[in-house]
Amino acid sequence: MVALRSYFWLFTLVVSCSALVLAESAWNGHTTPGSVTPSSFNPYYVAPGTKGYDSGSKLLHYSGKWKEKYSSRYTHKSVHATSRAKSYMTFTFTGTGVEWFGNMGQRHGIADVYIDGKLIQRVDTWSAKNLRQQRLYWTFDLAHGKHTLKIVNSGDRRDESKGTTVDIDALVVTMGSTTSVAAAPPPQQDNTTSGEDYAAAFENFASSPVTSQWTLSQKGATGVHAMQLAVISQSHALVIDKVEHNPLSIDGHPAWAALYNLRTHSVKPLRMQSNSFCAGGTFLSNGTLINVGGNPVVQDHTSAADFGDVDGLQAIRIFEPCDSDNVDDCEIVENHSRLRMASPRWYNTVVRISDGSAMIIGGSKKGGWINNSTTNNPTVEYFPPKDINGVNGLPITLPFLVETLNSNLFPIAFSLPDGRMFMAANNDAMIYDWKNNVEHRLPQIPNGVRVTYPMTGTGVLLPLSPANNYASEILLCGGSTVDDKKPGYEISSQDPASSQCSRMVLTDAGIQAGWQVEQMPQARTMPDAVLLPTGKVLIVNGAGTGISGYGNVINQVGSSNADNPVFTPVLYDPSAPNGQRFSSAGMPTSDIPRLYHSVATLTPSGMVMIAGSNPNLDRSEEKYGTEYRVEWLSPPYMNVERPHLGDVPRKLGFGRTVKFDVDLPLSLQGGDVKVVLMDFGYVTHAVHADSRLVYLESSVSDGKVMVTGPPDGGIYPPGPGWIMVVANDIPSEAVKIMVGDGKSPEVNEGAIRNLLTHTSADQYDDEKHHEDDDSE
């Protein structure tokens, strides 16, 4: 950590340049009615597919002593308040959900919330700071039909409170339909440090009979939409969204990042300074996670409000290692005057490379839809900045990212065993020698299939093995043959996606042979390819027609550019004969559409976490609305006895041999036993950056595993990883381990100074005017 701390210390010595203010903001989608006048932010929001009711509506019935107050600070300029115990309000509605908005302050107390006569939750409305129009309670999981909400002043208050006031400013009903699928319950706040294990958390799986079937369960809610996802520890995953009206709040406004407890399904909101809309991320060699890029300030387009965010286009957000079950002190930090990229990037890909630093690839200079020459950022830069190829910390132009316009955002990229980088964009691919800034072009992806945003496919680096000297092989699946030069009014949500998978071995002979083409059982755009510890690839999510994005093409579904969700996963076996590699046998079928902004990742238990989907401008309850529900896809190995690991060392050095315990069930003894090292990746927009599986040299004897670390940072870039023992295709749970020496990547202070001298912070930010209101 010493080197990286010196890097941050250096930033504190440099005075930032003044920001350049531009009039134009960047965004993706349509302007909503009344959204062009910025105002102080309040969480009150009537999403598409919902209906708002003011506190003064005749449908709200008050009993006891209530007082109606009038002020421009309240929704529709009025609020109903009471400080009398047992005073209550009842409201009967037809729908699938309801939200209660009110105020919080130092004189506020505790309310009891009943649904259909049942006490559901006690809501504490006290706050040290007076907050307006807060979402105090919500539920979206009601069966469609008639329901009654009752809010009762309990007369109770916390010790800090100076009163027992409870008020009602507005209610919002999610109308739904008779065919609506119940949405997620409110996310459980992460206030505990539970030490329960996965078996306890998923007892329904543990008690299931042994079966060859996969199982699918819906459990938990992310609280913030899951646009970006990364597993950070044995117990938690990091979820990052864009600025929008998420149900989970922090500091009086919607949160757009959270930590999700993989064991208890509770969530902890995180403070984010800048708009992380369509950012990328990776872990560094010391375990620190960086999240980079995004979008400018949300004030002109998403709502008639100022969320308090700042420009995210050049942002570098730091999340230091957080491996404890207790995540109270874990946070995201950023300081744009001293810590930033050299250039603005939206829809960029970030990959950890062989020296443990991050390569930041491509993107757009501002928000939009299909990239073009005026917005394209056809460069790479590094974090920490490097003095390499004569640029001294500044971006390096890649002709590849110029020539692959227009469909070249979120390039698919993987670090290769020889230290070079594989890149795919549009329907082209190359190997990039970043140390010498040399591009080696590969054969074009066959049949005109485009694989990067908005014609989004997915990619995976197939397992690496010492048995074939770690020969690398790439698999690209899905996407679209839609012409990326067409305007949106000539593209339809009904244009068919591609079922093509293209596979190439990246050796001289393999490149000479070219791409080998296979067909998935179903066409998909926006699929997610998840490496499993068995070496197989799970393909989930996506649509059968259309392309990524929202609000751009004809025949939109709501605002979705895509339609015909694909609900059934498919398993790909790389080692099976061609023509026999795809199977959906035993696979469950979901009923939750997972379209634009969906994610999936392997978790330490061995289950696959599936979340997200919001092909709309902001939170929406219309068809293909914003999803907060989490699904858990369990392979058959979750239902049998599995290997158990013990005393796994915290560090695995390159070429070093370590020993740890393994308990193999009798049914697995004497069979094929392998040790795998995995990176679960950083997942967003069907890009699984850093996803990796490496078979390690190992031996097992008398309950002990002897395993040798990967030869170097080319085979596995230094940084966090997950180690598992796989016996007869039955994996243990994963244990987190640091690969390499755990040190920070090299810090070049001259390159940092040069970057700060020649760039400005938040140069695309609009001026913003805030009015603080702390009065009652």
C-alpha positions in Angstrom: 0.0 0.0 0.0 3.0 2.3 0.5 3.4 3.1 -3.2 -0.3 3.8 -3.7 -0.4 6.0 -0.6 2.5 8.0 -2.0 0.4 8.3 -5.2 -2.5 9.9 -3.3 -0.1 12.0 -1.3 1.3 13.4 -4.6 -2.1 14.4 -5.7 -2.6 16.5 -2.5 0.5 18.6 -3.6 -0.8 19.5 -7.0 -3.2 22.5 -7.5 -5.9 21.5 -10.0 -6.7 23.6 -13.0 -10.0 25.4 -13.1 -12.8 23.6 -14.7 -14.0 24.4 -18.2 -17.8 24.9 -18.1 -19.8 23.8 -21.2 -23.4 24.5 -21.8 -24.2 21.1 -23.2 -24.8 18.1 -21.0 -24.6 14.5 -22.0 -27.2 11.9 -21.5 -28.9 8.8 -22.9 -32.6 8.8 -23.5 -35.5 11.3 -23.7 -36.3 14.4 -21.8 -39.3 13.9 -19.6 -42.0 16.5 -19.2 -41.1 19.3 -16.8 -37.6 18.2 -16.4 -35.7 21.1 -17.8 -35.9 23.4 -14.8 -33.3 22.4 -12.1 -34.5 22.6 -8.5 -33.4 21.4 -5.1 -33.5 17.7 -5.0 -36.3 15.8 -3.2 -36.7 12.0 -3.5 -40.4 12.2 -4.4 -40.8 10.7 -7.8 -43.8 9.3 -9.8 -42.2 6.7 -12.0 -43.8 5.6 -15.3 -46.4 3.0 -14.5 -47.2 4.6 -11.1 -49.7 7.2 -9.8 -49.2 9.9 -7.2 -51.7 11.0 -4.5 -51.2 14.2 -2.5 -51.8 14.2 1.2 -54.9 16.3 0.6 -56.5 13.7 -1.7 -60.0 12.7 -0.6 -58.9 9.1 -0.9 -56.7 9.5 2.1 -58.7 9.2 5.4 -57.4 10.6 8.6 -58.4 9.7 12.1 -57.3 11.5 15.3 -55.7 14.9 15.4 -54.0 15.9 12.2 -52.9 19.3 11.1 -52.6 20.4 7.4 -49.5 22.6 6.8 -48.9 24.6 3.6 -45.5 25.4 2.1 -43.8 25.3 -1.3 -41.4 22.9 0.3 -44.0 20.1 0.3 -45.4 18.1 -2.6 -48.3 20.1 -4.1 -47.6 22.6 -1.3 -49.3 20.7 1.6 -48.5 18.1 4.2 -50.6 16.4 6.9 -48.8 16.0 10.3 -49.7 14.6 13.7 -47.8 14.3 17.0 -50.7 12.4 18.7 -50.2 8.7 19.5 -52.7 6.4 17.8 -53.7 9.0 15.1 -53.7 7.2 11.8 -54.3 7.5 8.1 -55.8 4.8 5.9 -55.7 4.6 2.1 -57.2 1.9 -0.1 -55.7 1.3 -3.6 -55.6 -1.2 -6.4 -52.1 -2.2 -7.5 -48.9 -4.1 -6.7 -47.0 -1.6 -4.6 -47.2 1.6 -2.6 -44.7 4.2 -1.4 -45.1 6.7 1.5 -43.3 10.0 1.2 -42.9 12.4 4.1 -40.5 14.6 6.0 -37.8 13.7 8.6 -36.4 15.9 11.3 -35.3 16.3 14.9 -38.9 16.4 16.2 -40.1 13.3 14.4 -41.1 10.0 15.9 -41.9 6.4 14.9 -44.8 5.2 12.8 -46.3 1.7 12.4 -47.1 0.7 8.8 -49.9 -1.8 8.2 -50.8 -3.5 4.9 -54.2 -5.2 4.8 -54.4 -5.2 8.6 -50.9 -6.7 9.2 -48.1 -4.8 10.9 -45.3 -4.7 8.3 -42.7 -2.3 9.5 -41.9 0.3 12.2 -40.6 3.4 10.5 -38.3 5.9 12.4 -38.7 9.3 10.8 -36.2 11.1 13.1 -33.2 12.7 11.4 -30.5 15.1 12.7 -31.1 17.2 9.6 -34.5 18.2 8.3 -35.2 16.4 5.1 -38.1 17.0 2.7 -40.1 14.6 0.7 -38.3 11.5 1.8 -39.4 8.0 0.8 -40.2 6.6 4.3 -41.6 3.2 3.3 -42.2 1.2 0.1 -43.2 -2.2 -1.1 -43.5 -3.5 -4.6 -44.3 -7.2 -3.8 -48.0 -7.1 -3.4 -50.3 -9.4 -5.4 -52.3 -7.4 -7.9 -55.6 -6.3 -6.4 -57.1 -4.1 -3.7 -55.1 -3.3 -0.6 -55.3 -1.0 2.3 -52.3 1.0 3.7 -52.5 2.2 7.3 -49.9 4.5 8.9 -50.2 4.9 12.7 -48.3 7.4 14.9 -47.1 5.0 17.6 -46.3 7.7 20.1 -42.8 6.3 20.4 -39.5 8.1 19.6 -35.8 7.6 19.8 -33.9 9.2 22.7 -32.4 11.9 20.4 -35.8 13.1 19.2 -37.5 16.2 20.5 -41.0 15.1 19.5 -43.2 12.4 18.0 -44.3 14.1 14.8 -45.3 11.9 11.9 -46.3 13.4 8.6 -47.7 12.3 5.2 -46.7 14.4 2.2 -47.7 12.0 -0.7 -48.3 8.4 -1.6 -47.4 6.7 -4.9 -49.1 3.5 -6.1 -47.5 1.0 -8.5 -50.5 0.0 -10.5 -49.2 -3.2 -12.1 -51.6 -5.6 -13.8 -53.2 -8.9 -13.3 -50.2 -10.5 -15.1 -47.6 -8.6 -13.1 -44.9 -10.7 -11.5 -44.3 -9.7 -7.9 -41.4 -7.4 -7.6 -38.7 -7.3 -4.9 -39.5 -6.4 -1.3 -37.8 -3.3 0.2 -34.0 -4.1 0.5 -33.0 -5.1 4.0 -30.6 -2.5 5.5 -27.2 -4.0 6.3 -27.1 -3.3 10.1 -25.7 -6.6 11.2 -22.4 -8.5 10.9 -23.9 -12.0 10.6 -21.4 -14.8 10.4 -23.9 -17.4 9.0 -22.6 -19.5 6.3 -24.0 -20.2 2.8 -25.7 -23.4 3.9 -27.7 -21.5 6.5 -28.4 -18.6 4.1 -29.7 -21.0 1.4 -31.2 -23.8 3.5 -33.8 -24.3 0.8 -31.0 -25.4 -1.5 -29.2 -27.5 1.1 -32.4 -29.5 1.8 -33.2 -30.2 -1.8 -32.9 -33.8 -3.0 -29.8 -34.7 -5.1 -30.7 -33.9 -8.7 -29.1 -33.2 -12.0 -31.4 -30.3 -12.4 -30.4 -26.7 -12.0 -32.5 -24.6 -9.6 -33.5 -20.9 -9.7 -34.6 -18.9 -6.7 -35.5 -15.2 -6.3 -34.2 -13.8 -3.1 -33.1 -10.3 -2.1 -33.3 -6.8 -3.6 -30.3 -4.7 -4.6 -31.8 -1.4 -3.5 -29.9 0.4 -6.3 -30.3 -0.9 -9.8 -27.5 -3.4 -10.6 -25.8 -1.9 -13.7 -22.3 -2.8 -12.5 -21.4 -5.8 -10.3 -18.3 -7.1 -8.7 -17.8 -9.6 -5.8 -15.4 -7.9 -3.3 -15.2 -10.5 -0.5 -16.5 -13.8 0.8 -19.6 -12.0 2.1 -20.3 -9.0 -0.2 -20.7 -7.8 -3.7 -20.4 -4.1 -4.9 -23.4 -2.8 -6.9 -23.0 0.4 -8.9 -25.7 2.2 -10.9 -26.2 5.6 -12.5 -27.9 8.6 -10.8 -31.6 7.8 -10.8 -34.6 7.5 -8.4 -33.6 4.2 -6.7 -35.5 3.1 -3.6 -32.4 2.9 -1.4 -31.5 6.3 0.0 -28.5 7.9 1.7 -28.0 11.4 3.0 -31.5 12.4 2.0 -31.3 11.4 -1.7 -31.4 8.2 -3.7 -28.2 6.1 -3.5 -26.6 4.8 -6.7 -24.1 2.4 -5.1 -24.5 -0.3 -2.5 -22.8 -3.3 -0.9 -25.0 -6.4 -1.1 -24.5 -9.1 1.6 -24.3 -12.4 -0.3 -25.2 -14.2 3.0 -28.0 -12.2 4.5 -29.2 -10.3 1.4 -29.1 -7.0 3.2 -27.7 -3.9 1.6 -25.7 -1.0 2.7 -25.9 2.2 0.6 -22.7 3.9 -0.4 -21.9 7.6 -0.9 -21.0 8.4 -4.5 -19.8 11.8 -5.5 -20.1 11.6 -9.3 -22.4 10.1 -11.8 -21.2 6.6 -12.5 -23.5 6.0 -15.5 -21.9 3.3 -17.7 -18.6 3.3 -15.9 -16.0 0.5 -15.9 -13.9 -1.0 -13.2 -11.2 -3.4 -12.1 -9.1 -4.5 -9.1 -5.5 -3.5 -8.9 -2.6 -5.7 -7.7 -3.0 -4.6 -4.1 -6.7 -5.4 -4.0 -8.0 -1.9 -4.4 -11.0 -1.6 -6.8 -11.2 1.4 -9.1 -14.4 2.5 -10.9 -13.7 5.0 -13.7 -15.7 7.2 -16.1 -19.4 7.9 -16.3 -21.6 10.7 -17.3 -22.0 14.4 -16.6 -24.2 15.9 -13.9 -27.8 14.8 -13.9 -29.9 17.9 -13.7 -31.5 18.6 -17.1 -32.9 15.3 -18.2 -33.6 12.7 -15.6 -35.8 14.9 -13.4 -36.7 18.4 -12.4 -34.2 18.1 -9.6 -30.5 18.4 -8.7 -29.3 15.0 -7.3 -26.2 16.6 -5.9 -23.9 14.6 -8.2 -20.9 15.9 -10.1 -19.4 15.2 -13.5 -18.3 11.5 -13.7 -16.7 11.5 -17.2 -13.1 11.8 -15.8 -13.8 10.3 -12.4 -11.6 7.7 -10.8 -13.4 6.3 -7.8 -11.4 4.3 -5.2 -12.7 1.4 -3.1 -10.1 0.0 -0.9 -10.1 -3.7 0.1 -13.0 -4.5 2.3 -12.9 -8.2 3.3 -14.6 -8.1 6.7 -18.3 -9.1 7.2 -18.7 -5.7 8.9 -18.7 -3.2 6.1 -19.6 -0.1 8.2 -16.3 1.6 7.4 -16.1 0.6 3.7 -16.6 3.5 1.3 -16.0 4.9 -2.1 -13.8 8.0 -2.3 -12.9 10.4 -5.1 -11.2 13.8 -5.5 -11.3 15.0 -9.0 -8.9 17.9 -8.5 -6.1 15.4 -7.7 -7.3 12.0 -8.9 -8.8 11.8 -12.4 -8.3 10.4 -15.9 -6.7 12.5 -18.5 -9.7 12.3 -20.8 -13.5 11.9 -20.4 -14.8 8.4 -20.9 -18.3 7.0 -21.1 -18.8 3.3 -21.9 -15.2 2.5 -21.4 -13.7 -0.9 -20.6 -11.1 -1.3 -17.7 -8.8 -4.3 -17.5 -6.0 -5.3 -15.0 -2.9 -6.0 -17.0 0.2 -8.1 -16.3 1.9 -5.6 -14.0 -1.1 -5.2 -11.8 -2.1 -1.7 -13.1 -5.3 -0.9 -15.0 -5.6 -0.2 -18.7 -8.6 2.0 -19.5 -9.8 1.5 -23.0 -11.9 3.6 -25.4 -15.3 5.0 -24.7 -17.1 8.2 -25.7 -16.2 11.8 -24.7 -19.8 12.4 -23.7 -23.1 10.6 -23.5 -25.0 9.6 -26.5 -26.0 6.4 -28.2 -24.1 4.9 -31.2 -20.6 6.3 -31.1 -19.3 8.6 -33.9 -16.2 10.5 -34.9 -17.2 13.6 -33.0 -17.6 11.8 -29.6 -15.2 8.9 -30.0 -12.3 8.6 -27.5 -10.1 6.2 -29.5 -7.4 6.0 -26.8 -6.1 4.0 -23.9 -4.6 5.4 -20.7 -3.4 3.7 -17.5 -4.0 3.9 -13.8 -1.7 4.7 -12.2 -0.5 6.8 -15.1 2.6 5.5 -17.0 5.4 7.2 -18.8 5.2 4.8 -21.8 5.5 5.2 -25.5 6.4 8.9 -25.1 3.1 10.1 -23.7 4.1 10.6 -20.0 0.7 9.9 -18.4 -1.5 11.1 -21.3 -3.7 9.0 -23.6 -2.4 6.9 -26.4 -4.4 6.8 -29.7 -5.3 3.4 -31.1 -6.1 3.3 -34.8 -8.2 0.2 -34.0 -10.6 2.3 -32.0 -10.8 4.8 -34.9 -11.5 2.2 -37.6 -14.1 0.3 -35.6 -16.7 3.1 -35.5 -19.6 3.2 -35.0 -20.4 0.2 -32.8 -17.3 0.2 -30.7 -18.2 1.2 -27.1 -17.4 -1.1 -24.2 -14.7 -3.1 -26.1 -14.3 -6.7 -25.1 -10.8 -7.1 -23.8 -8.7 -9.7 -21.9 -5.1 -9.7 -20.8 -3.3 -12.6 -22.5 -0.6 -15.0 -21.1 2.1 -13.3 -23.0 1.2 -9.9 -21.4 -0.5 -8.5 -24.5 -4.1 -7.6 -24.7 -6.9 -9.1 -26.8 -9.5 -6.5 -28.0 -12.7 -6.9 -30.0 -14.9 -4.0 -31.1 -17.6 -3.9 -33.7 -16.9 -6.9 -35.9 -13.1 -6.6 -35.7 -10.5 -7.9 -33.3 -6.8 -7.5 -32.6 -3.9 -8.3 -30.2 -2.4 -5.2 -28.7 1.2 -5.1 -27.5 0.8 -2.2 -25.0 4.4 -2.1 -24.0 5.5 -1.2 -27.5 2.1 0.3 -28.8 1.8 -2.2 -31.6 -1.5 -3.5 -33.0 -1.7 -7.0 -34.5 -5.0 -7.4 -36.4 -6.9 -10.6 -36.3 -9.3 -12.0 -38.9 -12.7 -10.2 -38.9 -15.5 -11.7 -36.9 -17.5 -13.8 -39.4 -20.8 -13.1 -41.0 -21.0 -9.4 -40.2 -21.8 -10.0 -36.5 -21.0 -7.0 -34.3 -20.3 -7.8 -30.7 -19.9 -4.4 -28.9 -22.4 -1.7 -27.8 -25.0 -1.1 -28.9 -24.9 -4.4 -31.0 -23.9 -6.0 -27.7 -22.5 -9.5 -27.6 -20.4 -11.0 -24.8 -16.9 -12.6 -24.6 -14.9 -14.9 -22.4 -11.3 -16.0 -22.2 -11.6 -19.8 -22.0 -9.8 -21.6 -19.2 -6.0 -21.5 -19.2 -4.0 -24.7 -18.5 -0.3 -25.6 -18.1 -1.2 -28.8 -20.1 -1.1 -26.8 -23.3 1.4 -24.2 -22.2 -1.5 -21.8 -21.3 -2.6 -21.3 -25.0 -5.3 -18.7 -24.9 -8.6 -19.1 -26.7 -11.4 -16.5 -27.0 -15.1 -17.1 -27.3 -17.5 -14.3 -28.5 -21.2 -15.0 -28.4 -24.3 -13.1 -29.5 -24.6 -9.5 -30.8 -26.3 -8.3 -34.0 -25.8 -7.9 -37.7 -27.7 -4.5 -37.7 -25.8 -1.9 -39.7 -24.1 0.4 -37.2 -24.3 3.3 -39.8 -28.1 3.3 -39.8 -30.0 6.0 -37.9 -32.2 5.0 -35.1 -35.4 5.5 -37.2 -34.2 2.7 -39.5 -33.5 0.2 -36.7 -36.2 -1.7 -34.9 -36.6 -3.4 -31.6 -37.7 -6.4 -33.6 -34.5 -6.8 -35.7 -33.2 -10.3 -34.9 -30.2 -10.7 -32.6 -27.4 -13.1 -33.6 -27.1 -16.7 -32.3 -23.4 -16.9 -33.5 -20.5 -17.8 -31.3 -17.1 -17.4 -32.7 -14.1 -19.1 -31.2 -10.3 -18.7 -31.9 -7.1 -20.0 -30.5 -4.6 -17.2 -30.3 -1.6 -19.1 -31.4 0.0 -18.7 -34.8 -1.7 -21.8 -36.0 -5.0 -20.9 -34.5 -5.0 -17.4 -36.0 -4.2 -18.9 -39.3 -7.2 -21.2 -39.0 -9.4 -18.2 -38.1 -12.7 -18.1 -36.2 -14.6 -21.3 -35.8 -18.4 -20.6 -35.9 -21.0 -22.2 -33.7 -24.7 -21.4 -33.1 -26.4 -21.0 -29.7 -29.8 -22.6 -29.4 -31.3 -19.1 -29.2 -30.2 -15.7 -30.6 -29.2 -13.2 -27.9 -28.1 -9.6 -27.7 -26.8 -8.4 -24.3 -26.1 -11.9 -23.0 -23.7 -12.5 -20.0 -21.1 -15.2 -20.2 -20.1 -16.6 -16.8 -17.2 -18.9 -16.3 -17.9 -21.7 -13.9 -15.3 -23.6 -11.8 -16.0 -26.7 -13.9 -14.5 -24.9 -16.9 -17.9 -24.6 -18.6 -19.5 -21.3 -19.6 -23.0 -20.3 -18.5 -24.8 -17.9 -20.9 -27.8 -16.0 -19.4 -29.8 -12.8 -19.9 -30.4 -10.9 -23.0 -33.0 -10.3 -25.8 -33.9 -12.2 -28.9 -34.4 -9.0 -30.9 -33.3 -5.4 -31.0 -30.1 -3.8 -29.6 -28.8 -2.1 -26.4 -29.9 1.3 -25.1 -33.2 3.0 -24.8 -35.3 5.6 -26.5 -33.5 5.4 -29.8 -35.1 3.0 -32.3 -38.6 2.4 -33.7 -41.1 -0.1 -32.2 -39.7 0.5 -28.7 -41.3 -1.4 -25.9 -41.7 1.4 -23.4 -38.3 2.9 -24.0 -36.5 -0.4 -24.6 -34.6 -0.8 -27.8 -34.9 -4.5 -27.4 -37.7 -7.0 -27.1 -38.4 -10.8 -26.7 -36.4 -11.6 -23.6 -34.5 -14.9 -23.5 -35.5 -16.5 -20.2 -33.7 -19.9 -20.3 -29.9 -20.1 -19.7 -27.7 -22.3 -21.8 -24.5 -24.1 -20.8 -21.5 -24.3 -23.1 -18.9 -27.0 -22.7 -15.6 -25.9 -24.5 -14.2 -29.5 -24.3 -17.2 -31.2 -26.0 -17.1 -32.0 -29.7 -18.3 -29.2 -32.1 -22.1 -29.4 -32.4 -22.5 -30.9 -28.9 -21.3 -28.0 -26.8 -24.6 -26.2 -26.0 -27.2 -27.6 -23.7 -30.2 -26.3 -21.7 -31.1 -29.7 -20.3 -32.2 -29.3 -16.7 -32.1 -25.5 -16.9 -34.9 -23.6 -15.2 -36.7 -20.8 -17.0 -37.0 -17.4 -15.4 -40.0 -15.1 -15.6 -37.9 -11.9 -15.1 -36.8 -10.1 -18.3 -33.1 -9.3 -18.1 -32.4 -6.8 -20.9 -30.3 -3.6 -21.0 -28.2 -3.1 -17.9 -28.4 -6.7 -16.6 -25.6 -8.5 -14.9 -24.6 -12.0 -13.7 -21.6 -13.2 -11.8 -20.3 -16.3 -10.1 -20.2 -16.0 -6.3 -18.0 -17.7 -3.7 -20.7 -20.2 -2.9 -20.7 -21.5 -6.5 -24.1 -20.0 -7.3 -24.6 -17.5 -10.0 -26.1 -14.1 -9.0 -28.3 -12.5 -11.6 -29.6 -9.0 -11.3 -30.5 -5.7 -13.0 -32.3 -4.6 -16.1 -33.7 -1.1 -16.7 -34.1 -0.2 -20.3 -35.6 3.1 -19.4 -34.3 6.6 -18.7 -35.0 6.4 -15.0 -36.7 4.0 -12.6 -39.8 2.7 -14.3 -42.7 0.3 -13.4 -43.8 -0.1 -17.0 -43.1 -3.2 -19.1 -39.4 -4.0 -18.9 -39.2 -1.7 -15.9 -36.4 -1.3 -13.5 -35.5 -4.6 -11.7 -34.2 -4.8 -8.1 -34.9 -8.5 -7.6 -32.0 -10.9 -7.4 -32.1 -14.4 -8.8 -29.8 -17.2 -7.8 -29.0 -19.9 -10.3 -27.7 -23.1 -8.7 -25.8 -25.7 -10.7 -26.4 -29.3 -9.7 -23.2 -29.4 -7.7 -24.9 -27.2 -5.1 -27.0 -30.2 -4.1 -24.3 -32.8 -3.4 -21.4 -33.2 -0.9 -18.6 -31.0 -1.9 -14.9 -30.6 -1.1 -14.1 -28.3 1.9 -11.0 -26.2 2.1 -9.1 -25.3 5.3 -6.1 -23.1 6.3 -5.8 -21.6 2.8 -3.0 -19.0 2.9 -3.9 -15.4 2.2 -1.3 -15.0 -0.5 -0.1 -17.1 -3.5 3.2 -15.9 -5.0 4.1 -16.4 -8.6 5.8 -19.8 -8.9 5.6 -20.4 -5.2 4.2 -23.6 -3.7 1.8 -23.5 -0.8 -0.1 -26.2 1.2 -3.6 -26.2 2.6 -6.2 -28.7 3.8 -8.9 -30.3 1.8 -11.7 -32.6 3.0 -12.9 -34.7 0.1 -16.2 -36.6 0.5 -15.9 -40.4 0.1 -17.8 -40.2 -3.2 -15.1 -37.9 -4.6 -12.0 -39.6 -3.4 -9.8 -41.3 -6.0 -11.3 -39.3 -8.8 -10.0 -36.4 -10.9 -9.0 -33.5 -8.6 -8.0 -30.1 -9.9 -7.2 -26.8 -8.3 -8.5 -23.7 -10.1 -7.7 -20.0 -9.6 -10.5 -17.7 -10.8 -11.2 -14.0 -11.2 -15.0 -13.4 -11.1 -14.5 -10.2 -13.1 -16.1 -6.8 -13.1 -19.4 -7.1 -14.9 -21.3 -4.4 -16.8 -23.0 -4.2 -20.2 -22.2 -7.9 -21.0 -18.5 -7.1 -20.5 -16.9 -9.4 -17.9 -13.6 -7.6 -17.6 -10.8 -9.7 -16.0 -13.0 -12.9 -15.9 -10.5 -15.7 -15.8 -9.9 -19.4 -14.8 -6.4 -20.8 -14.5 -5.7 -24.5 -13.7 -2.8 -24.7 -11.3 -0.1 -27.3 -10.9 -1.2 -29.3 -7.9 -1.2 -32.6 -6.1 -3.5 -34.0 -3.4 -2.5 -36.5 -0.7 -3.7 -37.4 2.8 -6.1 -34.4 3.0 -3.4 -31.9 1.9 -3.2 -29.9 -1.3 0.2 -28.8 -2.7 -0.4 -26.1 -5.2 2.0 -23.9 -7.2 1.1 -20.3 -8.1 0.8 -19.2 -11.7 4.2 -18.6 -13.4 3.8 -14.9 -13.8 1.5 -11.9 -14.2 0.8 -12.8 -17.8 -0.9 -16.0 -16.8 -2.8 -14.3 -13.9 -2.4 -10.5 -13.5 -1.4 -9.9 -9.9 -4.3 -9.0 -7.6 -7.2 -10.7 -5.8 -8.4 -14.2 -6.9 -10.5 -17.1 -5.8 -9.1 -20.6 -5.3 -11.2 -23.8 -5.4 -10.6 -27.5 -5.5 -12.7 -29.3 -8.1 -13.2 -33.1 -7.7 -15.0 -34.9 -10.5 -16.5 -31.6 -11.6 -17.7 -30.8 -8.0 -16.1 -27.6 -6.8 -15.5 -26.5 -3.2 -16.7 -23.1 -2.2 -14.2 -20.4 -3.3 -11.7 -18.8 -0.9 -10.3 -15.4 -1.6 -6.6 -15.2 -2.0 -4.1 -12.5 -3.1 -2.0 -13.5 -6.1 1.4 -12.0 -6.3 3.1 -10.0 -3.6 0.0 -7.8 -2.8 1.9 -4.6 -3.5 0.6 -1.6 -5.3 1.3 -1.2 -9.0 4.3 1.1 -9.8 3.6 4.8 -9.3 5.3 7.2 -11.7 5.1 10.6 -10.0 6.4 12.4 -13.2 3.6 11.0 -15.2 1.0 12.0 -12.6 2.3 15.6 -12.5 2.2 15.8 -16.3 -1.4 14.5 -16.4 -2.6 17.0 -13.9 -0.7 19.9 -15.6 -2.2 19.2 -19.0 -5.8 18.3 -18.0 -8.7 20.0 -16.1 -11.0 18.4 -13.6 -14.7 17.9 -14.5 -14.3 20.0 -17.7 -17.8 18.9 -18.9 -19.6 19.8 -15.7 -22.4 22.3 -15.8 -22.7 25.1 -13.2 -25.0 24.1 -10.5 -26.8 26.2 -7.9 -27.8 24.7 -4.6 -30.2 25.9 -2.0 -29.8 24.3 1.4 -33.0 24.1 3.3 -32.7 22.9 6.9 -35.8 24.7 8.3 -38.8 22.8 9.6 
